[in-house]
Every structure is written in C-alpha cells, then in structure tokens.
C-alpha cells in the first residue's frame, strides 16, 4: 500500500488551442454612450449645455442623481463661460478685417480653456466616482450627423474588468 503513494500517474493533459482560449477570455463591452450638446448656441463645436435626460444604457450602472449632478456641473461651467466667449467672438468678427484675423485668437484661446476645464471636471468625476463603477467619461470630437462639421460630445465608455481567470 505504501508503494501506491509513490507512483505518479500522468493524467491526460488536454491541449487547449489558441483560438479556443482567446474566445473563452474575450471581453465584450457595450458601445460607448454618446451625449450630444443640447444647447441653442455652439461656439467652435462646443455647445452651451448638455442634455440632462438619463440615458437608458446607464441603468443599473449609475444612479440618475449622480448622472444629473455631473451634467449640471458641466452645464453650470458652460453657462459661466458662454457670455465671455460670445462677447469676444462678436468683437473678433467685427475687427477681423482690420486685424487680418488676429482678433479671433482670444476666442480660440477661451474655447481651448473651456474644453480644458471640462476635461478637468470629467477627470475629477472619473477618479472619484465613475472609474470605481467601471465607466470613463471623456470629451470627444465627432462628426455631426446632419453635416460635415465637427462637434464636441461626451462619451461614456465602459472600462473592461480585469480578467482574473485568464492565464498569464
């Protein structure tokens, strides 16, 4: 009986083909949710507000209150920045012929600053809430549906979970 413990039996090792192992561990993520600008004024592709309606793709991922709080933070920042941008755009258009287009630089710089501020707000929101929920918000430039113009939209991407069962 002591001899039976010393014997090492080779079990039938099944070789897993590469294609089968890849199929078993692929992660299917839903398409990102796109939130378009819903305002009536757009300056350099950035609308003056985003829609506060809760998208159905976020159900059971985020509370509607958290979503509305994030959108309201973005909309309040856009509400503060819009009057200044419009004034500089109006002045830049009036003086454009005399300054050979140089009067448009303040509007371009203000627009970049507004986009940068939105990205900072989204980074803060991602690091404090949404990354823990498996989501990532970002500002992205996309082509409009109706024309060839570009617009800035909010993308809510789903972060893939780390596959802990996948072999190294």
Buried (B, 14 or more C-beta within 10 A) or exposed (E): EEEEEEEEEEEEEEEEEEEEEEEEEEEEEEEBBEBBBBBEBBBBBBBBBBBBEBBEBBEEBBEEEBBBEBBBBBBEBBEEBBEBBBEBBEBBEEBEEEEEEEBBEBBEEBBEEBBEBBEEBBBEBBEEBBBEBBBBBBBEEEEEEEEEEEBBBBBBBBBEEEEEEEEE
